[in-house]
Amino acid sequence: MNNEILGNIVTCADYELKEGTKTSYLDKSGHGPLPRLLSIERGQDLSRVARTGRGLEPRVGQMKAAFTKAENSPYKINKPYKVQTAIWRVAGSQIYYYGSLGISNARGKITSDNGDIVVFRTADWRRVRVYVFIGLADPLRLPQNLADAVRFIKSITH
């Protein structure tokens, strides 16, 4: 996929670890599609989930968040306005991680992803740049789409 197409389907935001916390991140850029406050759990803070499908791969972490009443986003559709993803390491990388975004359905539960890839770029988990690529989480094309997304991010950050 070329950079022009990827540039039209991506949004990003810069998050920083909130002082005095281990898992709370605040959006410092103020223009991302995700909630202003994210919870990113890693290591021993990571809750256990069923290990099926992609869950058989070792997860690095998970991101969970909920929109406030004042926030607007294309992902704020159904109460309780939650978003989440498991986080995996991009193969061969020490700074890129990914997941497929899940949002609350009509019953208020997150049971599947919505088709968007979330890419996390971080060296130390104190500052995290979060990229959301619309529609790239198609399971049949995920490896190639993820490679294209990471290549695109590298081209605009280096």
PyMOL commands that set and color helices and strands:
alter all, ss='L'
color gray80, all
select helices_A, chain A and resi 3-8+43-45+53-56+142-157
alter helices_A, ss='H'
color red, helices_A
select strands_A, chain A and resi 10-17+24-27+37-42+61-66+82-89+96-103+113-121+127-133
alter strands_A, ss='S'
color yellow, strands_A
deselect
rebuild
show_as cartoon
